[in-house]
C-alpha cells in the first residue's frame, strides 16, 4: 500500500473507533502509531511518542485553557450567576418569552466567564429550566433555550475552542477572542428575537405572564448582580486593551473569581474542591485529545492525505464559497457523532493546510469553524449539550422533548452562520482595531 492509502484507511479506522466510543485521544494516538510503523518502522513511531508531546503541550498559550476552565467552574460552584439571572428576570419578564430571553442573556454572560459550552449549559440548566417549567413554559422551549444558548460559550471570549484553534493554526488567541465577540453577541440577539416572535404568535409557549416586579424587588435583585459583570470586565477588558495576555487574563480571572466568592461568603471548601476537580478533569481530557491529535497530525502529514484532500477540494473549485460549503458539510455530519473538541482537533490537520493554500483569512475561518462546532453541540443524535441538560435535570425532561425544542435554534444558528459568511467584517473589524 502507498502512504496515501494508509492515511485514508487510518482516518476511516479512527472514525470507526470514535463511533464505537473509544476515547478520541486514544483512538487518534493508536491509529497514528500503527500507521507510522506501517509506513516506516516502529522505531520512527516510538521516536514520535517520546519527543512530541512535551514540546507541544508545554506551549505557553495552551496554559490559558485550564485557567479559564478553573475560572468558569469557580463561578459555577460559588453560584455567581444567580444574582444576574434574577435581576435579568425581573427586568425582562414582561417581554414575550421574557424568562427564556433572560436565560439567553444569562448564558451569554456566563459564557464570557467560563469559556466552556458544557459548563454554561450545566450551570444554567439547573437554575433556569425549573423556573421556566414552574411558570408553564413549553418543555421543548425551556430546555432548547438552554441547550442552544449554552453553545455561546464556544464563541463568546474567552473560549477554549478558540484557544485550541489559535494554538494549532498559529493564529493570535487575542485576535480570535476579539473576532468572536460580535458573532457571539449576534447569536444571542438572534435567539432572543426568535423567542419573541414565536411567543407572540403562540403565547401558550410561555405560560402565564408574571406579575410586574415592585421597585423594592428590583433594588434587591440589583444588589447581587455585580460579581459576574465585574469579572467579565476585568478579563475581557484586560485582553482587548492589550494589558494581559489570554493566559494572564485567565489566571487573574480565576484568582478574582475566588476573591469574589470569598467576599460573598460562597467560597466554601466544598466549592473549591469541586471547581478544582472539575477543571483538572476537563484539562486532562483536553490534553489527552491534544496529544492524540498531534500524533494524528504527524501521521497524516507523512501520508500526504492533507495535500490530497486540498487538491480534491480545489479540483472542483477554488472559490471560497465552495470550500466553506465542503467544510460545513463535513462539520455538520461529523458534529452529530463527535464532540466539539475532538472534532476540531481531528479535522484541523486536514483543513489548516487547505486554508493556507487558498489564502483564506485564518481568523475569519476559525470563527466559522467554531460556529459550526456550536451547531454540532445540539445536533441529533449526539448533541452533547442536550445530553448534559438531560442529565442535569435527572431525566425530568426527556431527550425527545429537548431535541424537539432545539430545531428553531438550529435554524437561527444556520442564519447566523450565513450572515458571518456573507459579512466577514463582523468578525474582523475588532481585531483590526487592536493590531
Backbone torsions as a table, in degrees:
resi	resn	phi	psi	omega
1	UNK	NA	146.7	174.9
2	UNK	-77.5	163.9	177.0
3	UNK	-59.9	-37.1	179.0
4	UNK	-63.7	-41.4	177.9
5	UNK	-61.9	-42.2	178.6
6	UNK	-63.2	-39.2	178.0
7	UNK	-62.6	-43.1	180.0
8	UNK	-65.8	-46.2	179.4
9	UNK	-63.3	-41.7	179.6
10	UNK	-61.7	-41.3	178.0
11	UNK	-63.5	-42.8	178.6
12	UNK	-63.1	-42.4	179.1
13	UNK	-64.1	-40.5	178.9
14	UNK	-60.6	-43.2	179.1
15	UNK	-64.2	-39.1	178.7
16	UNK	-65.3	-44.3	179.9
17	UNK	-61.9	-41.6	178.4
18	UNK	-65.4	-38.4	-179.4
19	UNK	-64.3	-31.0	179.0
20	UNK	-92.7	16.5	171.2
21	UNK	74.4	25.3	165.8
22	UNK	-70.3	133.5	179.4
23	UNK	-51.2	137.6	-170.5
24	UNK	-59.9	-45.5	179.9
25	UNK	-61.3	-39.9	178.9
26	UNK	-66.6	-44.1	-178.9
27	UNK	-61.6	-46.9	-179.1
28	UNK	-65.2	-40.1	-179.7
29	UNK	-66.0	-45.4	-179.6
30	UNK	-62.9	-46.3	179.7
31	UNK	-60.1	-41.7	-177.8
32	UNK	-65.6	-44.6	-178.8
33	UNK	-63.7	-47.1	179.5
34	UNK	-64.5	-42.2	-178.3
35	UNK	-63.5	-44.8	-179.8
36	UNK	-66.7	-37.8	177.8
37	UNK	-65.1	-30.8	177.4
38	UNK	-74.5	-37.9	-179.5
39	UNK	-73.8	-34.3	-177.7
40	UNK	-126.3	-96.9	174.7
41	UNK	-159.5	173.7	-174.6
42	UNK	-68.0	-28.5	179.7
43	UNK	-62.7	-39.2	177.9
44	UNK	-64.5	-42.7	179.5
45	UNK	-62.5	-43.9	179.8
46	UNK	-67.4	-33.6	176.3
47	UNK	-62.0	-39.9	177.1
48	UNK	-64.1	-42.5	-177.9
49	UNK	-62.7	-39.7	-174.8
50	UNK	-79.1	-28.1	-172.2
51	UNK	-101.5	-29.1	-166.5
52	UNK	-81.2	-48.9	-168.7
53	UNK	-56.1	-47.4	-174.7
54	UNK	-65.0	-42.1	-178.6
55	UNK	-59.0	-34.1	-176.2
56	UNK	-85.7	-50.8	-176.2
57	UNK	-67.5	-23.2	-179.8
58	UNK	-78.7	3.0	180.0
59	UNK	-65.1	137.9	-176.9
60	UNK	-60.0	-39.9	-175.4
61	UNK	-61.5	-32.3	-177.7
62	UNK	-68.6	-22.8	-178.9
63	UNK	-66.4	-12.7	176.2
64	UNK	-66.5	-33.2	-175.7
65	UNK	-61.2	-53.6	178.8
66	UNK	-62.9	-30.8	179.5
67	UNK	-65.9	-45.1	179.3
68	UNK	-69.0	-36.2	176.5
69	UNK	-62.7	-44.3	178.4
70	UNK	-61.9	-42.8	177.8
71	UNK	-58.5	-45.8	-179.1
72	UNK	-63.9	-43.5	-179.2
73	UNK	-69.8	-31.9	174.1
74	UNK	-65.7	-41.1	176.9
75	UNK	-60.7	-41.4	-178.7
76	UNK	-69.4	-46.6	-175.2
77	UNK	-71.7	-23.4	177.4
78	UNK	-97.4	12.3	172.6
79	UNK	59.0	43.7	-174.4
80	UNK	-78.2	-14.4	-176.9
81	UNK	-90.4	-15.9	-171.7
82	UNK	-63.1	-45.9	-178.9
83	UNK	-61.6	-41.2	178.6
84	UNK	-64.5	-43.3	179.6
85	UNK	-61.8	-45.8	-178.8
86	UNK	-64.0	-38.9	179.7
87	UNK	-67.0	-46.9	178.2
88	UNK	-61.2	-37.1	-179.6
89	UNK	-62.0	-42.1	-178.9
90	UNK	-66.5	-37.7	-174.9
91	UNK	-85.0	-21.9	-177.3
92	UNK	-110.4	-0.9	-172.0
93	UNK	-61.7	-27.5	-176.3
94	UNK	-81.2	-10.6	175.9
95	UNK	-72.4	152.9	174.3
96	UNK	-58.9	123.1	-176.2
97	UNK	69.2	32.7	-172.7
98	UNK	-56.8	-38.0	-178.7
99	UNK	-70.0	-36.2	175.8
100	UNK	-67.9	-40.4	177.0
101	UNK	-63.0	-41.0	175.7
102	UNK	-57.2	-42.8	-178.4
103	UNK	-64.5	-38.9	177.5
104	UNK	-63.0	-45.9	179.8
105	UNK	-62.9	-43.0	179.5
106	UNK	-65.3	-38.5	176.8
107	UNK	-62.7	-40.2	179.7
108	UNK	-63.1	-42.6	178.2
109	UNK	-65.6	-44.8	-178.5
110	UNK	-67.3	-34.3	177.0
111	UNK	-60.4	-35.4	-180.0
112	UNK	-73.5	-8.2	177.4
113	UNK	-110.3	-19.6	-172.7
114	UNK	-105.0	-38.4	-176.9
115	UNK	75.2	7.3	-175.6
116	UNK	-132.8	126.9	177.9
117	UNK	-67.5	-41.5	-178.3
118	UNK	-64.3	-43.1	178.8
119	UNK	-63.3	-40.6	179.2
120	UNK	-63.5	-48.0	-179.1
121	UNK	-63.3	-41.6	-178.7
122	UNK	-64.9	-46.5	-178.0
123	UNK	-66.2	-43.8	-174.5
124	UNK	-77.8	-27.8	-178.1
125	UNK	-65.1	-37.7	-179.5
126	UNK	-70.8	-26.1	-176.8
127	UNK	-92.8	-47.9	-168.4
128	UNK	-89.3	-40.3	-174.9
129	UNK	-62.7	-49.0	177.9
130	UNK	-57.3	-37.2	179.5
131	UNK	-64.6	-43.1	179.3
132	UNK	-66.3	-40.4	-180.0
133	UNK	-66.1	-37.2	177.6
134	UNK	-64.2	-31.5	-178.7
135	UNK	-84.3	-2.1	175.6
136	UNK	93.4	17.8	178.4
137	UNK	-67.3	148.9	171.8
138	UNK	-57.2	135.5	-174.4
139	UNK	-64.5	-36.0	177.5
140	UNK	-66.4	-43.4	178.9
141	UNK	-64.4	-43.0	-177.8
142	UNK	-61.6	-50.6	-177.0
143	UNK	-77.4	-35.9	178.2
144	UNK	-62.3	-36.4	178.4
145	UNK	-60.0	-45.9	-178.3
146	UNK	-72.5	-40.0	180.0
147	UNK	-60.7	-44.8	-179.0
148	UNK	-74.1	-44.9	-177.5
149	UNK	-67.5	-27.3	176.1
150	UNK	-61.3	-27.6	-179.7
151	UNK	-69.1	-14.1	178.4
152	UNK	-60.4	-21.1	177.3
153	UNK	-64.7	-17.0	178.1
154	UNK	-81.7	-22.5	-171.9
155	UNK	-112.7	-45.8	179.6
156	UNK	-68.5	126.3	-177.7
157	UNK	-69.3	150.2	-0.7
158	UNK	-80.8	140.5	-176.5
159	UNK	-125.9	129.4	178.3
160	UNK	-63.5	-39.4	179.7
161	UNK	-63.1	-39.9	178.3
162	UNK	-67.0	-35.5	176.6
163	UNK	-62.6	-48.0	-178.6
164	UNK	-63.8	-42.1	178.2
165	UNK	-62.8	-44.8	-178.1
166	UNK	-61.7	-43.3	179.3
167	UNK	-64.7	-43.5	-175.9
168	UNK	-71.4	-43.5	-176.5
169	UNK	-87.1	1.9	179.9
170	UNK	57.9	48.6	178.0
171	UNK	-119.4	147.0	179.9
172	UNK	-58.8	122.8	178.1
173	UNK	-65.2	-37.5	177.7
174	UNK	-61.0	-42.3	177.3
175	UNK	-65.2	-39.0	178.1
176	UNK	-63.6	-40.4	177.9
177	UNK	-60.4	-44.9	179.8
178	UNK	-66.3	-35.8	-179.9
179	UNK	-68.9	-30.1	-177.7
180	UNK	-82.7	-11.9	-173.0
181	UNK	-65.5	-55.0	-177.5
182	UNK	-64.6	-46.4	176.7
183	UNK	-59.0	-35.6	178.2
184	UNK	-65.5	-45.7	178.1
185	UNK	-65.4	-39.2	178.1
186	UNK	-60.0	-42.8	178.0
187	UNK	-59.2	-45.0	-179.6
188	UNK	-62.8	-42.7	-179.3
189	UNK	-66.0	-37.7	178.0
190	UNK	-67.1	-39.8	173.9
191	UNK	-57.3	-47.3	-177.8
192	UNK	-62.3	-43.9	180.0
193	UNK	-62.2	-40.4	179.4
194	UNK	-63.9	-41.6	179.6
195	UNK	-62.3	-44.4	179.7
196	UNK	-59.5	-46.5	-178.3
197	UNK	-64.2	-45.8	-178.8
198	UNK	-62.1	-43.2	-178.3
199	UNK	-72.1	-33.1	174.5
200	UNK	-60.4	-43.2	-178.8
201	UNK	-74.7	-30.0	-178.5
202	UNK	-140.3	82.6	-176.0
203	UNK	-58.2	-23.7	-179.1
204	UNK	-62.6	-20.8	179.8
205	UNK	-62.1	-28.4	-174.4
206	UNK	-110.0	14.2	177.8
207	UNK	64.0	-150.5	-179.0
208	UNK	-89.7	140.5	177.9
209	UNK	-66.9	133.5	-178.9
210	UNK	-72.9	162.3	175.9
211	UNK	-68.4	144.6	179.1
212	UNK	-63.6	140.8	-178.6
213	UNK	-71.4	152.6	174.9
214	UNK	-80.5	165.7	179.2
215	UNK	-63.4	-34.2	178.6
216	UNK	-65.4	-39.2	178.1
217	UNK	-65.7	-38.4	177.8
218	UNK	-62.5	-45.7	-179.2
219	UNK	-64.7	-39.1	-179.7
220	UNK	-65.0	-40.5	-179.5
221	UNK	-65.4	-35.1	-177.0
222	UNK	-70.2	-18.9	-177.1
223	UNK	-65.4	-29.8	-175.8
224	UNK	-113.1	22.5	-177.2
225	UNK	-91.0	-14.4	-168.6
226	UNK	-73.3	-30.7	-169.8
227	UNK	-57.8	-52.1	-174.6
228	UNK	-68.6	-47.9	176.0
229	UNK	-58.3	-36.1	178.2
230	UNK	-62.8	-45.6	-179.7
231	UNK	-64.6	-43.2	179.7
232	UNK	-62.8	-43.6	179.7
233	UNK	-61.0	-40.3	179.1
234	UNK	-63.6	-49.9	-174.0
235	UNK	-70.7	-56.1	-176.6
236	UNK	-70.1	-35.6	176.8
237	UNK	-62.0	-41.2	178.7
238	UNK	-65.2	-39.9	179.9
239	UNK	-70.4	-49.8	-174.9
240	UNK	-66.9	-29.7	179.1
241	UNK	-84.7	-8.8	179.6
242	UNK	83.9	6.6	-179.7
243	UNK	-71.3	-41.0	-178.6
244	UNK	-116.2	147.3	164.8
245	UNK	-76.8	162.9	177.9
246	UNK	-55.0	-39.8	179.6
247	UNK	-64.6	-45.5	178.6
248	UNK	-62.8	-40.7	179.1
249	UNK	-63.7	-40.4	178.5
250	UNK	-63.8	-42.9	179.3
251	UNK	-64.4	-45.2	177.7
252	UNK	-64.7	-37.4	178.3
253	UNK	-62.2	-43.5	178.2
254	UNK	-64.4	-41.0	179.4
255	UNK	-62.7	-48.4	-177.9
256	UNK	-72.7	-26.8	173.4
257	UNK	-62.7	-40.0	176.8
258	UNK	-67.1	-41.4	179.0
259	UNK	-62.4	-46.3	-179.7
260	UNK	-63.0	-40.9	176.9
261	UNK	-61.0	-39.7	179.2
262	UNK	-67.8	-41.5	178.9
263	UNK	-61.0	-37.7	-179.4
264	UNK	-83.2	-2.4	179.5
265	UNK	75.0	21.2	-177.3
266	UNK	-105.2	-7.2	-175.2
267	UNK	-86.1	74.2	178.2
268	UNK	-83.6	166.8	177.8
269	UNK	-59.9	-40.8	179.2
270	UNK	-62.6	-41.8	-179.2
271	UNK	-64.3	-41.1	179.6
272	UNK	-65.0	-46.8	-179.6
273	UNK	-61.6	-42.9	179.8
274	UNK	-61.8	-46.0	-178.1
275	UNK	-66.0	-45.8	-178.4
276	UNK	-65.1	-41.0	179.9
277	UNK	-63.6	-47.2	-179.8
278	UNK	-62.8	-41.8	179.1
279	UNK	-64.6	-40.6	-179.4
280	UNK	-66.2	-43.2	180.0
281	UNK	-64.7	-45.0	179.9
282	UNK	-63.2	-43.2	179.5
283	UNK	-63.6	-43.8	178.4
284	UNK	-60.0	-42.7	179.3
285	UNK	-63.0	-43.6	-179.4
286	UNK	-62.8	-44.0	-176.1
287	UNK	-70.4	-32.1	174.9
288	UNK	-63.8	-43.6	177.5
289	UNK	-64.6	-38.9	179.0
290	UNK	-60.1	-46.2	-179.0
291	UNK	-64.8	-43.4	177.4
292	UNK	-61.1	-40.7	-179.6
293	UNK	-69.1	-31.9	177.7
294	UNK	-65.9	-44.0	174.3
295	UNK	-58.3	-43.3	-177.6
296	UNK	-64.4	-36.7	177.2
297	UNK	-60.8	-46.2	179.6
298	UNK	-63.1	-42.4	179.6
299	UNK	-60.6	-47.3	-179.1
300	UNK	-66.3	-39.0	179.4
301	UNK	-62.3	-41.2	179.6
302	UNK	-69.6	-28.7	-179.5
303	UNK	-79.5	-21.2	-177.2
304	UNK	83.1	9.2	-177.9
305	UNK	-65.9	-41.8	179.0
306	UNK	-57.5	-42.1	179.3
307	UNK	-65.8	-39.7	179.1
308	UNK	-66.1	-39.1	178.2
309	UNK	-64.4	-44.9	178.6
310	UNK	-59.2	-44.8	-179.8
311	UNK	-63.3	-38.6	-180.0
312	UNK	-65.3	-43.1	178.9
313	UNK	-65.6	-46.1	-176.0
314	UNK	-73.4	-18.7	177.6
315	UNK	-68.5	-24.9	176.7
316	UNK	-79.7	-50.4	178.4
317	UNK	-167.9	147.6	175.7
318	UNK	-99.4	5.7	179.3
319	UNK	-68.1	143.7	-178.6
320	UNK	-59.9	-38.9	-177.7
321	UNK	-61.0	-37.6	-179.2
322	UNK	-70.3	-41.2	179.0
323	UNK	-62.6	-44.2	179.0
324	UNK	-65.1	-38.4	178.1
325	UNK	-62.3	-45.4	179.6
326	UNK	-63.4	-42.6	179.2
327	UNK	-64.7	-41.9	-179.8
328	UNK	-62.0	-41.6	178.5
329	UNK	-61.4	-44.6	179.4
330	UNK	-59.0	-47.2	-175.7
331	UNK	-71.9	-37.6	-179.1
332	UNK	-69.1	-34.3	178.6
333	UNK	-75.5	-52.6	-178.0
334	UNK	-69.7	-26.7	178.8
335	UNK	-64.0	-21.2	175.8
336	UNK	-71.7	-17.7	-170.2
337	UNK	-119.8	-23.3	-171.7
338	UNK	-125.4	140.9	179.7
339	UNK	-68.0	162.3	-167.3
340	UNK	-63.5	-44.4	-178.9
341	UNK	-65.6	-45.2	178.9
342	UNK	-61.5	-41.7	-179.3
343	UNK	-66.9	-41.8	178.7
344	UNK	-58.2	-49.5	-175.0
345	UNK	-77.2	-21.2	175.2
346	UNK	-72.5	-36.8	-172.2
347	UNK	-95.4	-23.3	-176.9
348	UNK	-59.0	-36.5	178.2
349	UNK	-58.3	-25.9	179.7
350	UNK	-92.4	-37.3	-172.2
351	UNK	-83.1	-34.7	-178.0
352	UNK	-60.6	-45.4	175.6
353	UNK	-60.4	-34.4	178.5
354	UNK	-64.5	-44.1	179.1
355	UNK	-64.0	-42.5	179.9
356	UNK	-64.4	-36.1	-179.4
357	UNK	-67.8	-40.7	-174.0
358	UNK	-88.4	-11.9	179.2
359	UNK	77.8	16.6	176.4
360	UNK	-66.1	139.3	179.2
361	UNK	-59.2	120.5	-173.3
362	UNK	-68.1	-31.2	179.4
363	UNK	-70.5	-49.2	178.0
364	UNK	-59.6	-44.0	179.3
365	UNK	-61.8	-38.5	178.8
366	UNK	-62.5	-40.6	178.5
367	UNK	-66.0	-40.4	177.0
368	UNK	-61.3	-43.5	179.7
369	UNK	-61.3	-46.4	-178.0
370	UNK	-65.3	-36.1	176.5
371	UNK	-63.8	-39.9	176.1
372	UNK	-64.1	-37.4	177.5
373	UNK	-66.9	-36.3	174.4
374	UNK	-56.4	-45.3	-179.9
375	UNK	-61.8	-39.8	179.1
376	UNK	-62.8	-26.8	-179.0
377	UNK	-67.4	-18.1	-178.5
378	UNK	-124.2	7.7	-176.7
379	UNK	-86.4	128.7	176.4
380	UNK	-68.4	155.5	5.5
381	UNK	-88.1	-13.3	-177.7
382	UNK	-117.3	79.7	174.3
383	UNK	-99.1	105.6	-171.4
384	UNK	-56.6	-42.1	179.9
385	UNK	-63.7	-35.4	179.2
386	UNK	-64.1	-45.2	179.6
387	UNK	-68.3	-35.0	177.2
388	UNK	-62.0	-44.6	-179.8
389	UNK	-67.7	-41.0	177.9
390	UNK	-57.9	-42.4	178.3
391	UNK	-70.9	-41.0	-179.0
392	UNK	-63.6	-29.6	-179.9
393	UNK	-94.3	9.2	178.3
394	UNK	54.7	40.9	175.8
395	UNK	62.6	18.7	177.2
396	UNK	-69.9	-22.5	171.4
397	UNK	-118.6	127.7	-173.2
398	UNK	-77.2	160.2	178.2
399	UNK	-59.5	-44.3	177.8
400	UNK	-59.0	-35.9	178.7
401	UNK	-66.5	-40.0	179.8
402	UNK	-68.1	-45.0	179.9
403	UNK	-64.0	-33.4	176.8
404	UNK	-63.5	-36.0	-177.9
405	UNK	-79.8	-9.4	-173.0
406	UNK	-89.7	-15.3	-170.5
407	UNK	-63.3	-41.4	179.0
408	UNK	-62.3	-37.7	179.1
409	UNK	-69.7	-34.7	176.1
410	UNK	-62.6	-40.4	177.0
411	UNK	-62.4	-40.7	177.9
412	UNK	-65.9	-37.0	177.0
413	UNK	-62.3	-42.6	179.1
414	UNK	-65.1	-37.4	177.1
415	UNK	-64.5	-43.2	178.0
416	UNK	-62.7	-42.5	178.5
417	UNK	-58.9	-42.9	179.1
418	UNK	-63.3	-40.8	178.3
419	UNK	-62.0	-43.3	-179.0
420	UNK	-66.2	-33.2	178.2
421	UNK	-72.0	-41.8	-177.2
422	UNK	-76.1	-26.3	-176.9
423	UNK	-127.7	76.5	-178.3
424	UNK	-59.2	-23.7	-178.6
425	UNK	-59.9	-28.1	177.5
426	UNK	-60.5	-28.1	-179.2
427	UNK	-90.9	-32.4	-166.1
428	UNK	-102.1	-11.3	-172.6
429	UNK	-72.8	-35.1	179.7
430	UNK	-67.9	-47.2	176.7
431	UNK	-58.4	-34.3	-178.5
432	UNK	-67.7	-25.1	178.5
433	UNK	-72.0	-32.2	-174.0
434	UNK	-94.2	-21.7	-173.5
435	UNK	-126.6	NA	NA
